[in-house]
Amino acid sequence: MNRHDFKITASEWEVMRTVWAQGQVTSRMIIEVLQRKKEWGAATIKTFIGRLVKKGMLTTEKEGKKFLYSATIGEDEFIRKTLDEIFENICDKDNGRTIAALIEKSLLSHEDIDRLERMLEMKKKEAVEEVPCSCTPGQCRCEVS
Ligand SMILES: [Zn+2]
């Protein structure tokens, strides 16, 4: 059963963030948090929760009269999978530029920068002259130029 459907909407992501931050939660707790940020009715939020259960992203457990929801995948793992999917869909030649764009728009701590610098030093040792394109012909502009 535990096959995840990682395609979630922006609204469902809002719900997941709440569950990831709180651990086990009732729908009421989710609604309370999300209504600080969004003008969503309780029924709408419950619909999102229901979809996430269907997608296998949330599980329910009954405790007395209440249903408790918890995430079936950790936030870090989810973010990694989402990023992997994005990078699978861009030409390998564009990886560097895409990563640079992410760095450019991020506010970073000195610690973050130290970690990136160490990583880049390691990457330097295995750097290639030119990253080969691994795209299906017709799906990127590498051949055109
Ligand atoms: Zn390509």
Backbone and ligand atoms as CSV (ligand in chain L), in Angstrom:
chain,resi,resn,atom,element,x,y,z
A,1,MET,N,N,0.823,-1.204,0.000
A,1,MET,CA,C,0.000,0.000,0.000
A,1,MET,C,C,0.862,1.260,0.000
A,2,ASN,N,N,1.929,1.249,0.756
A,2,ASN,CA,C,2.671,2.493,0.920
A,2,ASN,C,C,3.436,2.960,-0.310
A,3,ARG,N,N,2.719,3.138,-1.389
A,3,ARG,CA,C,3.340,3.740,-2.550
A,3,ARG,C,C,2.960,5.213,-2.531
A,4,HIS,N,N,3.975,6.048,-2.543
A,4,HIS,CA,C,3.678,7.473,-2.456
A,4,HIS,C,C,3.432,8.055,-3.826
A,5,ASP,N,N,2.563,9.031,-3.843
A,5,ASP,CA,C,2.404,9.837,-5.032
A,5,ASP,C,C,2.980,11.197,-4.655
A,6,PHE,N,N,4.167,11.464,-5.175
A,6,PHE,CA,C,4.862,12.673,-4.736
A,6,PHE,C,C,4.416,13.933,-5.442
A,7,LYS,N,N,3.477,13.781,-6.360
A,7,LYS,CA,C,2.980,14.974,-7.050
A,7,LYS,C,C,1.953,15.647,-6.151
A,8,ILE,N,N,2.377,16.673,-5.458
A,8,ILE,CA,C,1.410,17.368,-4.623
A,8,ILE,C,C,1.292,18.811,-5.066
A,9,THR,N,N,0.130,19.373,-4.830
A,9,THR,CA,C,-0.105,20.761,-5.225
A,9,THR,C,C,0.496,21.695,-4.170
A,10,ALA,N,N,0.556,22.982,-4.520
A,10,ALA,CA,C,1.080,23.975,-3.582
A,10,ALA,C,C,0.238,23.992,-2.297
A,11,SER,N,N,-1.060,23.820,-2.433
A,11,SER,CA,C,-1.935,23.826,-1.245
A,11,SER,C,C,-1.679,22.598,-0.376
A,12,GLU,N,N,-1.512,21.453,-1.024
A,12,GLU,CA,C,-1.228,20.238,-0.259
A,12,GLU,C,C,0.126,20.344,0.440
A,13,TRP,N,N,1.038,21.046,-0.200
A,13,TRP,CA,C,2.370,21.253,0.393
A,13,TRP,C,C,2.245,22.048,1.697
A,14,GLU,N,N,1.330,23.009,1.713
A,14,GLU,CA,C,1.094,23.795,2.934
A,14,GLU,C,C,0.661,22.875,4.085
A,15,VAL,N,N,-0.188,21.913,3.752
A,15,VAL,CA,C,-0.637,20.959,4.767
A,15,VAL,C,C,0.544,20.107,5.240
A,16,MET,N,N,1.330,19.613,4.279
A,16,MET,CA,C,2.463,18.753,4.635
A,16,MET,C,C,3.451,19.480,5.540
A,17,ARG,N,N,3.695,20.745,5.249
A,17,ARG,CA,C,4.629,21.510,6.087
A,17,ARG,C,C,4.158,21.552,7.531
A,18,THR,N,N,2.862,21.686,7.694
A,18,THR,CA,C,2.298,21.733,9.041
A,18,THR,C,C,2.513,20.392,9.751
A,19,VAL,N,N,2.245,19.308,9.025
A,19,VAL,CA,C,2.409,17.982,9.635
A,19,VAL,C,C,3.890,17.719,9.940
A,20,TRP,N,N,4.765,18.080,9.007
A,20,TRP,CA,C,6.193,17.879,9.243
A,20,TRP,C,C,6.660,18.657,10.472
A,21,ALA,N,N,6.136,19.848,10.636
A,21,ALA,CA,C,6.577,20.681,11.764
A,21,ALA,C,C,6.012,20.192,13.092
A,22,GLN,N,N,4.802,19.629,13.053
A,22,GLN,CA,C,4.111,19.292,14.300
A,22,GLN,C,C,4.178,17.821,14.685
A,23,GLY,N,N,4.544,16.960,13.728
A,23,GLY,CA,C,4.514,15.523,14.029
A,23,GLY,C,C,3.104,14.996,13.841
A,24,GLN,N,N,2.560,14.335,14.863
A,24,GLN,CA,C,1.184,13.847,14.763
A,24,GLN,C,C,0.194,14.960,15.055
A,25,VAL,N,N,-0.735,15.166,14.150
A,25,VAL,CA,C,-1.682,16.274,14.325
A,25,VAL,C,C,-3.114,15.860,14.008
A,26,THR,N,N,-4.027,16.593,14.585
A,26,THR,CA,C,-5.437,16.426,14.225
A,26,THR,C,C,-5.730,17.406,13.098
A,27,SER,N,N,-6.840,17.177,12.395
A,27,SER,CA,C,-7.191,18.107,11.321
A,27,SER,C,C,-7.428,19.506,11.892
A,28,ARG,N,N,-7.927,19.554,13.113
A,28,ARG,CA,C,-8.181,20.862,13.718
A,28,ARG,C,C,-6.881,21.670,13.883
A,29,MET,N,N,-5.802,20.959,14.272
A,29,MET,CA,C,-4.519,21.656,14.428
A,29,MET,C,C,-4.003,22.164,13.080
A,30,ILE,N,N,-4.192,21.336,12.060
A,30,ILE,CA,C,-3.753,21.755,10.727
A,30,ILE,C,C,-4.529,22.996,10.292
A,31,ILE,N,N,-5.835,22.947,10.503
A,31,ILE,CA,C,-6.702,24.063,10.118
A,31,ILE,C,C,-6.292,25.339,10.861
A,32,GLU,N,N,-6.025,25.190,12.151
A,32,GLU,CA,C,-5.641,26.339,12.959
A,32,GLU,C,C,-4.366,27.008,12.423
A,33,VAL,N,N,-3.380,26.203,12.087
A,33,VAL,CA,C,-2.120,26.752,11.578
A,33,VAL,C,C,-2.330,27.411,10.205
A,34,LEU,N,N,-3.024,26.701,9.315
A,34,LEU,CA,C,-3.157,27.214,7.947
A,34,LEU,C,C,-4.030,28.455,7.861
A,35,GLN,N,N,-4.955,28.578,8.788
A,35,GLN,CA,C,-5.809,29.766,8.745
A,35,GLN,C,C,-5.089,31.033,9.215
A,36,ARG,N,N,-3.883,30.855,9.758
A,36,ARG,CA,C,-3.047,32.031,10.075
A,36,ARG,C,C,-2.499,32.636,8.802
A,37,LYS,N,N,-2.446,31.816,7.758
A,37,LYS,CA,C,-1.738,32.203,6.550
A,37,LYS,C,C,-2.660,32.336,5.349
A,38,LYS,N,N,-3.679,31.489,5.302
A,38,LYS,CA,C,-4.547,31.421,4.127
A,38,LYS,C,C,-6.001,31.657,4.506
A,39,GLU,N,N,-6.740,32.145,3.534
A,39,GLU,CA,C,-8.168,32.313,3.805
A,39,GLU,C,C,-8.944,31.088,3.324
A,40,TRP,N,N,-8.557,29.956,3.829
A,40,TRP,CA,C,-9.205,28.714,3.436
A,40,TRP,C,C,-10.205,28.294,4.505
A,41,GLY,N,N,-11.351,27.789,4.062
A,41,GLY,CA,C,-12.316,27.263,5.014
A,41,GLY,C,C,-11.865,25.907,5.512
A,42,ALA,N,N,-12.440,25.498,6.643
A,42,ALA,CA,C,-12.080,24.208,7.230
A,42,ALA,C,C,-12.349,23.058,6.255
A,43,ALA,N,N,-13.465,23.142,5.526
A,43,ALA,CA,C,-13.833,22.054,4.608
A,43,ALA,C,C,-12.799,21.917,3.494
A,44,THR,N,N,-12.319,23.058,3.017
A,44,THR,CA,C,-11.296,23.057,1.959
A,44,THR,C,C,-10.028,22.367,2.464
A,45,ILE,N,N,-9.616,22.735,3.659
A,45,ILE,CA,C,-8.387,22.164,4.227
A,45,ILE,C,C,-8.567,20.659,4.442
A,46,LYS,N,N,-9.757,20.271,4.874
A,46,LYS,CA,C,-10.022,18.835,5.055
A,46,LYS,C,C,-9.963,18.089,3.730
A,47,THR,N,N,-10.378,18.753,2.667
A,47,THR,CA,C,-10.273,18.143,1.332
A,47,THR,C,C,-8.807,17.890,0.992
A,48,PHE,N,N,-7.950,18.877,1.263
A,48,PHE,CA,C,-6.510,18.716,0.996
A,48,PHE,C,C,-5.954,17.546,1.813
A,49,ILE,N,N,-6.359,17.479,3.070
A,49,ILE,CA,C,-5.877,16.400,3.934
A,49,ILE,C,C,-6.301,15.042,3.355
A,50,GLY,N,N,-7.560,14.961,2.932
A,50,GLY,CA,C,-8.077,13.722,2.347
A,50,GLY,C,C,-7.297,13.300,1.111
A,51,ARG,N,N,-6.956,14.279,0.281
A,51,ARG,CA,C,-6.184,13.966,-0.930
A,51,ARG,C,C,-4.803,13.442,-0.572
A,52,LEU,N,N,-4.207,14.011,0.464
A,52,LEU,CA,C,-2.871,13.573,0.875
A,52,LEU,C,C,-2.902,12.161,1.447
A,53,VAL,N,N,-4.005,11.808,2.102
A,53,VAL,CA,C,-4.156,10.438,2.601
A,53,VAL,C,C,-4.254,9.500,1.408
A,54,LYS,N,N,-5.046,9.892,0.415
A,54,LYS,CA,C,-5.219,9.084,-0.790
A,54,LYS,C,C,-3.886,8.901,-1.531
A,55,LYS,N,N,-3.089,9.941,-1.520
A,55,LYS,CA,C,-1.800,9.883,-2.202
A,55,LYS,C,C,-0.744,9.120,-1.404
A,56,GLY,N,N,-1.087,8.732,-0.203
A,56,GLY,CA,C,-0.140,7.985,0.614
A,56,GLY,C,C,0.891,8.859,1.309
A,57,MET,N,N,0.680,10.175,1.281
A,57,MET,CA,C,1.620,11.087,1.948
A,57,MET,C,C,1.318,11.199,3.445
A,58,LEU,N,N,0.053,10.963,3.799
A,58,LEU,CA,C,-0.352,11.017,5.205
A,58,LEU,C,C,-1.023,9.696,5.588
A,59,THR,N,N,-0.835,9.301,6.843
A,59,THR,CA,C,-1.606,8.156,7.335
A,59,THR,C,C,-2.484,8.635,8.477
A,60,THR,N,N,-3.545,7.911,8.729
A,60,THR,CA,C,-4.442,8.290,9.823
A,60,THR,C,C,-4.452,7.205,10.875
A,61,GLU,N,N,-4.672,7.646,12.061
A,61,GLU,CA,C,-4.769,6.728,13.186
A,61,GLU,C,C,-5.894,7.268,14.049
A,62,LYS,N,N,-6.766,6.379,14.463
A,62,LYS,CA,C,-7.886,6.855,15.263
A,62,LYS,C,C,-7.518,6.814,16.740
A,63,GLU,N,N,-7.759,7.924,17.395
A,63,GLU,CA,C,-7.492,7.974,18.830
A,63,GLU,C,C,-8.746,8.514,19.504
A,64,GLY,N,N,-9.512,7.632,20.090
A,64,GLY,CA,C,-10.802,8.039,20.649
A,64,GLY,C,C,-11.699,8.467,19.513
A,65,LYS,N,N,-12.183,9.701,19.571
A,65,LYS,CA,C,-13.053,10.197,18.513
A,65,LYS,C,C,-12.265,10.926,17.433
A,66,LYS,N,N,-10.995,11.186,17.740
A,66,LYS,CA,C,-10.203,11.999,16.818
A,66,LYS,C,C,-9.359,11.170,15.855
A,67,PHE,N,N,-9.084,11.748,14.716
A,67,PHE,CA,C,-8.148,11.151,13.782
A,67,PHE,C,C,-6.829,11.894,13.895
A,68,LEU,N,N,-5.765,11.127,14.024
A,68,LEU,CA,C,-4.442,11.743,14.048
A,68,LEU,C,C,-3.752,11.480,12.715
A,69,TYR,N,N,-3.169,12.510,12.174
A,69,TYR,CA,C,-2.483,12.390,10.893
A,69,TYR,C,C,-0.978,12.451,11.096
A,70,SER,N,N,-0.262,11.612,10.359
A,70,SER,CA,C,1.194,11.764,10.352
A,70,SER,C,C,1.736,11.518,8.952
A,71,ALA,N,N,2.913,12.069,8.708
A,71,ALA,CA,C,3.527,11.982,7.384
A,71,ALA,C,C,4.158,10.612,7.187
A,72,THR,N,N,4.082,10.095,5.969
A,72,THR,CA,C,4.698,8.801,5.679
A,72,THR,C,C,6.102,8.982,5.096
A,73,ILE,N,N,6.463,10.205,4.835
A,73,ILE,CA,C,7.795,10.497,4.285
A,73,ILE,C,C,8.317,11.733,4.995
A,74,GLY,N,N,9.617,11.739,5.291
A,74,GLY,CA,C,10.215,12.881,5.966
A,74,GLY,C,C,10.330,14.071,5.025
A,75,GLU,N,N,10.382,15.248,5.606
A,75,GLU,CA,C,10.460,16.460,4.787
A,75,GLU,C,C,11.739,16.484,3.945
A,76,ASP,N,N,12.870,16.130,4.570
A,76,ASP,CA,C,14.141,16.147,3.835
A,76,ASP,C,C,14.093,15.210,2.632
A,77,GLU,N,N,13.533,14.012,2.864
A,77,GLU,CA,C,13.467,13.031,1.790
A,77,GLU,C,C,12.560,13.529,0.655
A,78,PHE,N,N,11.466,14.134,1.052
A,78,PHE,CA,C,10.533,14.659,0.050
A,78,PHE,C,C,11.185,15.757,-0.796
A,79,ILE,N,N,11.884,16.668,-0.116
A,79,ILE,CA,C,12.547,17.761,-0.828
A,79,ILE,C,C,13.600,17.193,-1.776
A,80,ARG,N,N,14.349,16.207,-1.296
A,80,ARG,CA,C,15.378,15.606,-2.150
A,80,ARG,C,C,14.775,14.957,-3.389
A,81,LYS,N,N,13.677,14.223,-3.193
A,81,LYS,CA,C,13.020,13.580,-4.331
A,81,LYS,C,C,12.483,14.604,-5.324
A,82,THR,N,N,11.951,15.679,-4.782
A,82,THR,CA,C,11.402,16.725,-5.650
A,82,THR,C,C,12.520,17.370,-6.462
A,83,LEU,N,N,13.643,17.648,-5.792
A,83,LEU,CA,C,14.785,18.235,-6.497
A,83,LEU,C,C,15.344,17.267,-7.535
A,84,ASP,N,N,15.430,15.982,-7.157
A,84,ASP,CA,C,15.922,14.971,-8.104
A,84,ASP,C,C,15.091,14.994,-9.371
A,85,GLU,N,N,13.792,15.107,-9.174
A,85,GLU,CA,C,12.903,15.083,-10.332
A,85,GLU,C,C,13.148,16.296,-11.227
A,86,ILE,N,N,13.372,17.442,-10.606
A,86,ILE,CA,C,13.644,18.643,-11.400
A,86,ILE,C,C,14.944,18.456,-12.183
A,87,PHE,N,N,15.966,17.942,-11.491
A,87,PHE,CA,C,17.254,17.797,-12.165
A,87,PHE,C,C,17.239,16.702,-13.233
A,88,GLU,N,N,16.341,15.724,-13.075
A,88,GLU,CA,C,16.208,14.712,-14.124
A,88,GLU,C,C,15.616,15.325,-15.388
A,89,ASN,N,N,14.940,16.436,-15.206
A,89,ASN,CA,C,14.251,17.049,-16.342
A,89,ASN,C,C,14.983,18.249,-16.926
A,90,ILE,N,N,16.217,18.455,-16.527
A,90,ILE,CA,C,16.992,19.501,-17.194
A,90,ILE,C,C,18.239,18.864,-17.806
A,91,CYS,N,N,18.746,19.481,-18.838
A,91,CYS,CA,C,19.955,18.982,-19.497
A,91,CYS,C,C,21.108,19.009,-18.492
A,92,ASP,N,N,21.919,17.960,-18.456
A,92,ASP,CA,C,23.066,17.914,-17.537
A,92,ASP,C,C,23.974,19.130,-17.694
A,93,LYS,N,N,24.042,19.632,-18.903
A,93,LYS,CA,C,24.869,20.813,-19.162
A,93,LYS,C,C,24.378,22.033,-18.384
A,94,ASP,N,N,23.088,22.046,-18.040
A,94,ASP,CA,C,22.505,23.196,-17.346
A,94,ASP,C,C,22.528,23.069,-15.822
A,95,ASN,N,N,23.018,21.924,-15.309
A,95,ASN,CA,C,23.028,21.716,-13.857
A,95,ASN,C,C,23.752,22.845,-13.118
A,96,GLY,N,N,24.948,23.178,-13.600
A,96,GLY,CA,C,25.758,24.197,-12.936
A,96,GLY,C,C,25.049,25.536,-12.860
A,97,ARG,N,N,24.468,25.935,-13.996
A,97,ARG,CA,C,23.766,27.212,-14.045
A,97,ARG,C,C,22.552,27.223,-13.118
A,98,THR,N,N,21.857,26.059,-13.054
A,98,THR,CA,C,20.661,25.964,-12.215
A,98,THR,C,C,21.046,26.065,-10.733
A,99,ILE,N,N,22.120,25.368,-10.370
A,99,ILE,CA,C,22.587,25.416,-8.977
A,99,ILE,C,C,23.045,26.841,-8.624
A,100,ALA,N,N,23.751,27.484,-9.566
A,100,ALA,CA,C,24.214,28.855,-9.326
A,100,ALA,C,C,23.028,29.793,-9.094
A,101,ALA,N,N,21.950,29.584,-9.847
A,101,ALA,CA,C,20.762,30.422,-9.691
A,101,ALA,C,C,20.139,30.221,-8.311
A,102,LEU,N,N,20.171,28.978,-7.822
A,102,LEU,CA,C,19.627,28.692,-6.486
A,102,LEU,C,C,20.453,29.402,-5.419
A,103,ILE,N,N,21.775,29.343,-5.590
A,103,ILE,CA,C,22.663,29.984,-4.619
A,103,ILE,C,C,22.461,31.500,-4.639
A,104,GLU,N,N,22.343,32.036,-5.856
A,104,GLU,CA,C,22.214,33.484,-6.006
A,104,GLU,C,C,21.011,34.043,-5.253
A,105,LYS,N,N,19.908,33.297,-5.255
A,105,LYS,CA,C,18.716,33.867,-4.629
A,105,LYS,C,C,18.533,33.436,-3.170
A,106,SER,N,N,19.530,32.698,-2.621
A,106,SER,CA,C,19.390,32.231,-1.244
A,106,SER,C,C,20.184,33.085,-0.265
A,107,LEU,N,N,19.568,33.356,0.868
A,107,LEU,CA,C,20.300,33.995,1.951
A,107,LEU,C,C,21.044,32.873,2.679
A,108,LEU,N,N,22.370,33.010,2.808
A,108,LEU,CA,C,23.176,31.922,3.365
A,108,LEU,C,C,23.954,32.377,4.590
A,109,SER,N,N,24.182,31.424,5.512
A,109,SER,CA,C,25.010,31.723,6.684
A,109,SER,C,C,26.473,31.439,6.325
A,110,HIS,N,N,27.374,31.897,7.193
A,110,HIS,CA,C,28.792,31.597,6.970
A,110,HIS,C,C,29.020,30.093,6.946
A,111,GLU,N,N,28.270,29.385,7.809
A,111,GLU,CA,C,28.397,27.938,7.864
A,111,GLU,C,C,27.971,27.306,6.545
A,112,ASP,N,N,26.857,27.800,5.996
A,112,ASP,CA,C,26.395,27.287,4.694
A,112,ASP,C,C,27.471,27.480,3.632
A,113,ILE,N,N,28.061,28.675,3.644
A,113,ILE,CA,C,29.052,29.006,2.618
A,113,ILE,C,C,30.302,28.143,2.786
A,114,ASP,N,N,30.711,27.925,4.054
A,114,ASP,CA,C,31.860,27.039,4.295
A,114,ASP,C,C,31.595,25.651,3.722
A,115,ARG,N,N,30.377,25.153,3.942
A,115,ARG,CA,C,30.034,23.810,3.459
A,115,ARG,C,C,30.068,23.779,1.928
A,116,LEU,N,N,29.530,24.819,1.321
A,116,LEU,CA,C,29.534,24.883,-0.153
A,116,LEU,C,C,30.957,24.959,-0.686
A,117,GLU,N,N,31.784,25.731,-0.007
A,117,GLU,CA,C,33.178,25.861,-0.456
A,117,GLU,C,C,33.913,24.529,-0.375
A,118,ARG,N,N,33.679,23.806,0.735
A,118,ARG,CA,C,34.317,22.490,0.868
A,118,ARG,C,C,33.840,21.549,-0.228
A,119,MET,N,N,32.547,21.609,-0.499
A,119,MET,CA,C,31.983,20.744,-1.528
A,119,MET,C,C,32.538,21.087,-2.908
A,120,LEU,N,N,32.671,22.360,-3.174
A,120,LEU,CA,C,33.202,22.784,-4.474
A,120,LEU,C,C,34.664,22.378,-4.629
A,121,GLU,N,N,35.426,22.450,-3.523
A,121,GLU,CA,C,36.822,22.003,-3.573
A,121,GLU,C,C,36.891,20.538,-3.984
A,122,MET,N,N,35.990,19.726,-3.409
A,122,MET,CA,C,35.949,18.303,-3.771
A,122,MET,C,C,35.526,18.121,-5.225
A,123,LYS,N,N,34.537,18.900,-5.630
A,123,LYS,CA,C,34.031,18.801,-7.004
A,123,LYS,C,C,35.094,19.191,-8.030
A,124,LYS,N,N,35.951,20.098,-7.606
A,124,LYS,CA,C,37.012,20.558,-8.500
A,124,LYS,C,C,37.898,19.392,-8.940
A,125,LYS,N,N,38.102,18.444,-7.998
A,125,LYS,CA,C,38.977,17.296,-8.295
A,125,LYS,C,C,38.409,16.384,-9.368
A,126,GLU,N,N,37.085,16.377,-9.491
A,126,GLU,CA,C,36.489,15.487,-10.487
A,126,GLU,C,C,35.833,16.260,-11.636
A,127,ALA,N,N,36.160,17.517,-11.736
A,127,ALA,CA,C,35.538,18.352,-12.776
A,127,ALA,C,C,35.971,17.912,-14.168
A,128,VAL,N,N,35.078,18.074,-15.126
A,128,VAL,CA,C,35.373,17.715,-16.509
A,128,VAL,C,C,35.461,18.990,-17.357
A,129,GLU,N,N,36.068,18.854,-18.538
A,129,GLU,CA,C,36.197,20.000,-19.433
A,129,GLU,C,C,34.818,20.504,-19.865
A,130,GLU,N,N,33.981,19.538,-20.246
A,130,GLU,CA,C,32.634,19.910,-20.662
A,130,GLU,C,C,31.669,18.816,-20.231
A,131,VAL,N,N,30.583,19.199,-19.581
A,131,VAL,CA,C,29.585,18.215,-19.138
A,131,VAL,C,C,28.856,17.696,-20.382
A,132,PRO,N,N,28.813,16.347,-20.546
A,132,PRO,CA,C,28.112,15.843,-21.731
A,132,PRO,C,C,26.595,15.950,-21.602
A,133,CYS,N,N,25.951,16.139,-22.730
A,133,CYS,CA,C,24.487,16.192,-22.760
A,133,CYS,C,C,23.970,14.760,-22.764
A,134,SER,N,N,22.970,14.480,-21.941
A,134,SER,CA,C,22.417,13.126,-21.903
A,134,SER,C,C,20.937,13.132,-22.280
A,135,CYS,N,N,20.546,14.183,-22.983
A,135,CYS,CA,C,19.129,14.334,-23.313
A,135,CYS,C,C,18.739,13.506,-24.532
A,136,THR,N,N,17.449,13.238,-24.638
A,136,THR,CA,C,16.897,12.650,-25.849
A,136,THR,C,C,16.949,13.730,-26.921
A,137,PRO,N,N,17.499,13.397,-28.106
A,137,PRO,CA,C,17.543,14.428,-29.153
A,137,PRO,C,C,16.149,15.018,-29.385
A,138,GLY,N,N,16.100,16.333,-29.448
A,138,GLY,CA,C,14.800,16.989,-29.615
A,138,GLY,C,C,14.245,17.509,-28.305
A,139,GLN,N,N,14.897,17.144,-27.177
A,139,GLN,CA,C,14.405,17.638,-25.891
A,139,GLN,C,C,15.313,18.693,-25.270
A,140,CYS,N,N,16.385,19.024,-25.923
A,140,CYS,CA,C,17.173,20.165,-25.468
A,140,CYS,C,C,17.819,20.802,-26.686
A,141,ARG,N,N,18.476,21.928,-26.477
A,141,ARG,CA,C,19.002,22.646,-27.630
A,141,ARG,C,C,20.480,22.399,-27.883
A,142,CYS,N,N,21.018,21.356,-27.228
A,142,CYS,CA,C,22.447,21.091,-27.351
A,142,CYS,C,C,22.880,20.856,-28.799
A,143,GLU,N,N,22.083,20.100,-29.541
A,143,GLU,CA,C,22.512,19.779,-30.915
A,143,GLU,C,C,22.380,20.977,-31.842
A,144,VAL,N,N,21.440,21.842,-31.558
A,144,VAL,CA,C,21.150,22.956,-32.454
A,144,VAL,C,C,22.341,23.891,-32.632
A,145,SER,N,N,22.743,24.513,-31.566
A,145,SER,CA,C,23.738,25.584,-31.507
A,145,SER,C,C,24.209,26.124,-32.839
L,1,ZN,ZN,ZN,21.128,18.400,-23.522
